Amino acid sequence: MAQVVLENIYQTFSSSIRVQANRYRLESDDHEQVSTSEGLMSSGAVLRRINLTINDGEFMVLVGPSGCGKSTLLRLIAGLESLTGGNIWIGETLVNGLPPKARDIAMVFQNYA
């Protein structure tokens, strides 16, 4: 594994993303009702000015509260999302435009403790 360097990483999401939430079922004697609420996700920066160096062979863990951007940062490093701004280096290679397979890195995403 090579050194990974994050330089001035920014990630924002547009307000044009439609979000569907609060899906639940109400059951009564004669019928079943499904309720959903839809809306637009507000725009804003999720990650701002992230600078980080992970040295070759180093083991690193990201820990933080729900919604703080941990998974977003990992997805950016892995190439699963596109950067809004900044640079990601793996070794001597700038990987901003490389697809995930070409980055030759492995990560573990844990959804629960």
GROMACS elastic network, one bead per residue, 0.5 to 0.9 nm:
[ bonds ]
;  ai    aj funct       b0    kb
    1     4     6  0.87021   500
    1    55     6  0.88578   500
    1    56     6  0.57178   500
    1    57     6  0.62906   500
    1    58     6  0.89567   500
    1    90     6  0.86910   500
    1    91     6  0.83553   500
    1   104     6  0.85508   500
    1   105     6  0.72696   500
    2    54     6  0.87548   500
    2    55     6  0.72177   500
    2    57     6  0.75164   500
    2    90     6  0.60926   500
    2    92     6  0.85522   500
    2   105     6  0.89007   500
    3    53     6  0.72819   500
    3    54     6  0.57156   500
    3    57     6  0.79403   500
    3    58     6  0.85901   500
    3    89     6  0.78876   500
    3    90     6  0.58243   500
    3    91     6  0.50318   500
    3    92     6  0.84007   500
    4    52     6  0.81074   500
    4    53     6  0.58585   500
    4    54     6  0.50846   500
    4    55     6  0.65198   500
    4    56     6  0.75794   500
    4    77     6  0.86806   500
    4    88     6  0.72952   500
    4    89     6  0.56168   500
    4    91     6  0.62637   500
    5    51     6  0.76282   500
    5    52     6  0.58493   500
    5    54     6  0.63333   500
    5    55     6  0.82921   500
    5    87     6  0.80708   500
    5    88     6  0.58435   500
    5    89     6  0.50237   500
    5    90     6  0.65609   500
    5    91     6  0.80356   500
    6     9     6  0.64368   500
    6    50     6  0.68932   500
    6    51     6  0.51761   500
    6    52     6  0.50274   500
    6    53     6  0.63107   500
    6    54     6  0.86269   500
    6    77     6  0.83745   500
    6    86     6  0.75904   500
    6    87     6  0.60174   500
    6    89     6  0.65160   500
    6    90     6  0.89771   500
    7    49     6  0.78081   500
    7    50     6  0.66739   500
    7    52     6  0.69320   500
    7    53     6  0.86165   500
    7    86     6  0.55691   500
    7    87     6  0.51017   500
    7    88     6  0.63765   500
    7    89     6  0.81932   500
    8    48     6  0.74542   500
    8    50     6  0.50774   500
    8    51     6  0.53206   500
    8    52     6  0.86946   500
    8    85     6  0.73326   500
    8    87     6  0.68532   500
    9    47     6  0.68943   500
    9    48     6  0.63027   500
    9    49     6  0.53086   500
    9    51     6  0.66953   500
    9    73     6  0.87240   500
    9    83     6  0.74472   500
    9    84     6  0.77528   500
    9    85     6  0.56932   500
    9    87     6  0.64924   500
    9    88     6  0.79309   500
   10    45     6  0.71398   500
   10    46     6  0.75538   500
   10    47     6  0.50885   500
   10    49     6  0.59889   500
   10    50     6  0.69726   500
   10    83     6  0.67639   500
   10    84     6  0.54953   500
   10    86     6  0.61542   500
   11    44     6  0.85974   500
   11    45     6  0.58013   500
   11    46     6  0.55518   500
   11    48     6  0.68561   500
   11    72     6  0.82551   500
   11    73     6  0.85440   500
   11    76     6  0.87871   500
   11    82     6  0.83651   500
   11    83     6  0.59051   500
   11    85     6  0.66964   500
   11    86     6  0.89442   500
   12    43     6  0.69680   500
   12    44     6  0.54469   500
   12    46     6  0.54440   500
   12    47     6  0.70031   500
   12    48     6  0.86323   500
   12    83     6  0.84688   500
   12    84     6  0.62591   500
   12    85     6  0.89512   500
   13    16     6  0.84498   500
   13    17     6  0.77659   500
   13    41     6  0.81948   500
   13    42     6  0.78834   500
   13    43     6  0.53689   500
   13    44     6  0.60256   500
   13    45     6  0.67968   500
   13    46     6  0.73557   500
   13    84     6  0.86784   500
   14    17     6  0.61959   500
   14    41     6  0.76139   500
   14    42     6  0.71135   500
   14    44     6  0.72444   500
   15    18     6  0.79282   500
   15    40     6  0.61075   500
   15    41     6  0.53446   500
   15    44     6  0.81141   500
   16    40     6  0.64761   500
   16    41     6  0.71839   500
   16    42     6  0.81618   500
   16    43     6  0.80980   500
   17    39     6  0.87316   500
   17    40     6  0.58981   500
   17    41     6  0.57802   500
   17    42     6  0.82569   500
   17    43     6  0.87568   500
   18    38     6  0.72164   500
   18    39     6  0.59525   500
   18    41     6  0.62499   500
   19    37     6  0.85255   500
   19    38     6  0.57571   500
   19    39     6  0.54696   500
   19    40     6  0.56814   500
   19    41     6  0.60596   500
   20    23     6  0.78423   500
   20    36     6  0.69513   500
   20    37     6  0.59539   500
   20    39     6  0.66303   500
   20    40     6  0.85822   500
   21    36     6  0.63139   500
   21    37     6  0.56089   500
   21    38     6  0.63202   500
   21    39     6  0.83773   500
   22    35     6  0.75462   500
   22    36     6  0.56628   500
   22    37     6  0.60488   500
   22    38     6  0.85695   500
   23    34     6  0.71110   500
   23    35     6  0.57217   500
   23    37     6  0.72131   500
   24    33     6  0.85778   500
   24    34     6  0.59757   500
   24    35     6  0.57398   500
   24    36     6  0.70377   500
   25    32     6  0.70507   500
   25    33     6  0.58639   500
   25    35     6  0.65374   500
   26    31     6  0.86493   500
   26    32     6  0.59476   500
   26    33     6  0.51788   500
   26    34     6  0.63496   500
   26    35     6  0.78227   500
   27    30     6  0.82059   500
   27    31     6  0.64950   500
   27    33     6  0.64862   500
   27    34     6  0.87916   500
   28    31     6  0.56353   500
   28    32     6  0.62880   500
   28    33     6  0.83254   500
   29    32     6  0.83599   500
   40    43     6  0.89301   500
   45    48     6  0.64273   500
   46    67     6  0.88014   500
   46    68     6  0.75610   500
   46    69     6  0.62583   500
   46    72     6  0.81896   500
   47    50     6  0.67998   500
   47    68     6  0.83171   500
   47    69     6  0.64703   500
   47    72     6  0.82046   500
   47    73     6  0.77317   500
   49    86     6  0.82787   500
   50    86     6  0.86400   500
   54    57     6  0.84236   500
   54    58     6  0.63901   500
   54    59     6  0.81212   500
   54    60     6  0.74039   500
   55    58     6  0.53934   500
   55    59     6  0.86397   500
   56    59     6  0.89116   500
   56    91     6  0.85940   500
   62    70     6  0.62894   500
   62    71     6  0.87621   500
   62    74     6  0.88322   500
   63    70     6  0.72000   500
   64    67     6  0.83881   500
   64    68     6  0.64791   500
   64    69     6  0.84072   500
   64    70     6  0.70679   500
   65    68     6  0.58529   500
   65    69     6  0.88298   500
   65    70     6  0.86716   500
   66    69     6  0.79906   500
   66    70     6  0.83625   500
   67    70     6  0.76324   500
   67    71     6  0.86467   500
   68    71     6  0.85301   500
   68    72     6  0.87612   500
   69    72     6  0.50355   500
   69    73     6  0.60772   500
   69    74     6  0.86822   500
   70    73     6  0.53167   500
   70    74     6  0.64322   500
   70    75     6  0.87143   500
   71    74     6  0.50665   500
   71    75     6  0.60170   500
   71    76     6  0.85432   500
   71   109     6  0.76642   500
   72    75     6  0.50702   500
   72    76     6  0.62028   500
   72    77     6  0.87678   500
   72    81     6  0.78629   500
   73    76     6  0.51224   500
   73    77     6  0.63740   500
   73    78     6  0.86894   500
   74    77     6  0.51416   500
   74    78     6  0.61282   500
   74    79     6  0.85367   500
   74    80     6  0.85930   500
   74   107     6  0.79266   500
   74   109     6  0.82491   500
   75    78     6  0.50574   500
   75    79     6  0.60312   500
   75    81     6  0.57706   500
   75    82     6  0.87349   500
   76    79     6  0.50816   500
   76    80     6  0.59731   500
   76    81     6  0.50991   500
   76    82     6  0.63554   500
   76    83     6  0.65100   500
   76    88     6  0.85116   500
   76    96     6  0.87335   500
   77    80     6  0.77697   500
   77    81     6  0.83522   500
   77    88     6  0.68951   500
   77    89     6  0.89702   500
   77    95     6  0.86036   500
   77    96     6  0.86702   500
   77   100     6  0.87118   500
   77   103     6  0.88667   500
   78    81     6  0.79278   500
   78    99     6  0.84679   500
   78   100     6  0.56558   500
   78   101     6  0.87300   500
   78   103     6  0.72727   500
   78   104     6  0.89834   500
   78   105     6  0.71935   500
   78   106     6  0.78091   500
   78   107     6  0.75659   500
   79    82     6  0.67855   500
   79    83     6  0.88037   500
   79    95     6  0.82033   500
   79    96     6  0.77088   500
   79    97     6  0.81841   500
   79    98     6  0.70664   500
   79    99     6  0.58208   500
   79   101     6  0.84438   500
   79   103     6  0.76968   500
   80    99     6  0.78177   500
   80   100     6  0.64358   500
   82    85     6  0.89855   500
   82    96     6  0.76318   500
   82    97     6  0.80370   500
   83    86     6  0.70683   500
   83    87     6  0.81463   500
   83    96     6  0.71903   500
   86    96     6  0.84934   500
   87    94     6  0.69820   500
   87    95     6  0.77601   500
   87    96     6  0.62399   500
   88    93     6  0.84887   500
   88    94     6  0.59440   500
   88    95     6  0.58081   500
   88    96     6  0.58564   500
   89    92     6  0.64841   500
   89    93     6  0.54862   500
   89    95     6  0.58093   500
   89    96     6  0.78328   500
   90    93     6  0.54086   500
   90    94     6  0.65681   500
   90    95     6  0.67174   500
   90   103     6  0.75640   500
   90   105     6  0.88088   500
   91    94     6  0.81866   500
   94    97     6  0.80169   500
   94    98     6  0.83565   500
   95    98     6  0.50492   500
   95    99     6  0.81970   500
   95   102     6  0.85915   500
   95   103     6  0.68556   500
   96    99     6  0.85990   500
   98   101     6  0.81026   500
   98   102     6  0.60875   500
   98   103     6  0.66240   500
   99   102     6  0.55689   500
   99   103     6  0.68246   500
  100   103     6  0.54057   500
  100   104     6  0.74870   500
  100   105     6  0.82148   500
  101   104     6  0.60544   500
  101   105     6  0.81532   500
  102   105     6  0.85753   500
  103   106     6  0.89770   500
  110   113     6  0.74341   500
